[in-house]
Amino acid sequence: MPLLAGIMPVREIAQLQRFRDLSGCVIPEDLAKFLSEGPDVLQRGVDYATQQCEELLRNGVPGLQLYCRNQHQSVVRITENLRGLGFLPRRV
């Protein structure tokens, strides 16, 4: 059975602490640093998630599940980025 990677783009810095508190997950230092380096956390979250998706797809992951939690803007941007990188077919 193929495994699909689940990606949830970060929309705000406070999400990181909530995830850590609720699940005990480890937040990569490079993610926390990258998100805090600029004022537009939403865009930086999209950029980081796009990079993750690209790396996973280039390394043979058969598919991705993008979690939007009722905030679809990030997922739309990631999808557009992946389409621009040639991973998804162009819209007709």
NUSE-432395 format. One record per residue (C-alpha): residue in three letters; z, x, y. Coordinates in nm, 3 decimals, always signed. Example, Ala and Ser with C-alpha at 12.3 -4.5 7.8 and 13.67 -1.06 7.14 Angstrom:
2
+------+---------+---------+---------+
! zapa !      zz !      xx !      yy !
+------+---------+---------+---------+
!  ala !  +0.780 !  +1.230 !  -0.450 !
!  ser !  +0.714 !  +1.367 !  -0.106 !
+------+---------+---------+---------+
This chain:
92
+------+---------+---------+---------+
! zapa !      zz !      xx !      yy !
+------+---------+---------+---------+
!  met !  +0.000 !  +0.000 !  +0.000 !
!  pro !  -0.099 !  +0.153 !  +0.334 !
!  leu !  +0.169 !  +0.214 !  +0.593 !
!  leu !  +0.108 !  +0.108 !  +0.950 !
!  ala !  +0.279 !  +0.296 !  +1.229 !
!  gly !  +0.472 !  +0.079 !  +1.472 !
!  ile !  +0.453 !  +0.176 !  +1.839 !
!  met !  +0.657 !  +0.014 !  +2.114 !
!  pro !  +0.573 !  +0.150 !  +2.459 !
!  val !  +0.868 !  +0.214 !  +2.689 !
!  arg !  +0.864 !  -0.001 !  +3.001 !
!  glu !  +1.187 !  +0.118 !  +3.161 !
!  ile !  +1.430 !  +0.407 !  +3.115 !
!  ala !  +1.718 !  +0.170 !  +3.028 !
!  gln !  +1.534 !  +0.076 !  +2.707 !
!  leu !  +1.602 !  +0.420 !  +2.563 !
!  gln !  +1.979 !  +0.382 !  +2.582 !
!  arg !  +1.964 !  +0.028 !  +2.440 !
!  phe !  +1.755 !  +0.143 !  +2.144 !
!  arg !  +1.990 !  +0.432 !  +2.080 !
!  asp !  +2.297 !  +0.206 !  +2.102 !
!  leu !  +2.154 !  -0.071 !  +1.883 !
!  ser !  +1.986 !  +0.132 !  +1.612 !
!  gly !  +2.134 !  +0.479 !  +1.624 !
!  cys !  +1.783 !  +0.620 !  +1.661 !
!  val !  +1.715 !  +0.961 !  +1.805 !
!  ile !  +1.518 !  +0.960 !  +2.128 !
!  pro !  +1.293 !  +1.266 !  +2.147 !
!  glu !  +1.390 !  +1.488 !  +2.439 !
!  asp !  +1.027 !  +1.525 !  +2.543 !
!  leu !  +0.996 !  +1.145 !  +2.575 !
!  ala !  +1.304 !  +1.109 !  +2.796 !
!  lys !  +1.192 !  +1.403 !  +3.011 !
!  phe !  +0.832 !  +1.278 !  +3.041 !
!  leu !  +0.945 !  +0.929 !  +3.145 !
!  ser !  +1.180 !  +1.063 !  +3.411 !
!  glu !  +0.919 !  +1.290 !  +3.573 !
!  gly !  +0.751 !  +1.019 !  +3.778 !
!  pro !  +0.812 !  +0.691 !  +3.954 !
!  asp !  +0.583 !  +0.474 !  +3.738 !
!  val !  +0.775 !  +0.453 !  +3.410 !
!  leu !  +0.549 !  +0.174 !  +3.280 !
!  gln !  +0.236 !  +0.393 !  +3.316 !
!  arg !  +0.413 !  +0.698 !  +3.175 !
!  gly !  +0.523 !  +0.486 !  +2.876 !
!  val !  +0.161 !  +0.379 !  +2.825 !
!  asp !  +0.044 !  +0.741 !  +2.846 !
!  tyr !  +0.305 !  +0.861 !  +2.596 !
!  ala !  +0.232 !  +0.576 !  +2.353 !
!  thr !  -0.144 !  +0.638 !  +2.381 !
!  gln !  -0.086 !  +1.003 !  +2.295 !
!  gln !  +0.124 !  +0.901 !  +1.992 !
!  cys !  -0.144 !  +0.658 !  +1.875 !
!  glu !  -0.420 !  +0.914 !  +1.917 !
!  glu !  -0.225 !  +1.173 !  +1.718 !
!  leu !  -0.145 !  +0.928 !  +1.439 !
!  leu !  -0.506 !  +0.806 !  +1.411 !
!  arg !  -0.645 !  +1.161 !  +1.414 !
!  asn !  -0.409 !  +1.243 !  +1.127 !
!  gly !  -0.527 !  +0.957 !  +0.908 !
!  val !  -0.285 !  +0.670 !  +0.970 !
!  pro !  -0.476 !  +0.365 !  +0.846 !
!  gly !  -0.360 !  +0.138 !  +1.127 !
!  leu !  -0.117 !  +0.074 !  +1.409 !
!  gln !  +0.103 !  -0.213 !  +1.512 !
!  leu !  +0.168 !  -0.224 !  +1.885 !
!  tyr !  +0.483 !  -0.411 !  +1.983 !
!  cys !  +0.474 !  -0.580 !  +2.321 !
!  arg !  +0.790 !  -0.796 !  +2.319 !
!  asn !  +0.620 !  -1.058 !  +2.539 !
!  gln !  +0.505 !  -0.789 !  +2.785 !
!  his !  +0.142 !  -0.747 !  +2.688 !
!  gln !  +0.030 !  -0.534 !  +2.984 !
!  ser !  +0.125 !  -0.205 !  +2.818 !
!  val !  -0.046 !  -0.295 !  +2.491 !
!  val !  -0.364 !  -0.396 !  +2.675 !
!  arg !  -0.367 !  -0.059 !  +2.856 !
!  ile !  -0.305 !  +0.135 !  +2.534 !
!  thr !  -0.584 !  -0.055 !  +2.360 !
!  glu !  -0.821 !  +0.020 !  +2.648 !
!  asn !  -0.724 !  +0.389 !  +2.635 !
!  leu !  -0.786 !  +0.405 !  +2.259 !
!  arg !  -1.120 !  +0.230 !  +2.305 !
!  gly !  -1.213 !  +0.492 !  +2.567 !
!  leu !  -1.122 !  +0.767 !  +2.319 !
!  gly !  -1.358 !  +0.614 !  +2.060 !
!  phe !  -1.098 !  +0.474 !  +1.820 !
!  leu !  -1.188 !  +0.110 !  +1.877 !
!  pro !  -1.529 !  -0.053 !  +1.910 !
!  arg !  -1.658 !  -0.128 !  +2.258 !
!  arg !  -1.639 !  -0.489 !  +2.372 !
!  val !  -1.965 !  -0.675 !  +2.369 !
+------+---------+---------+---------+
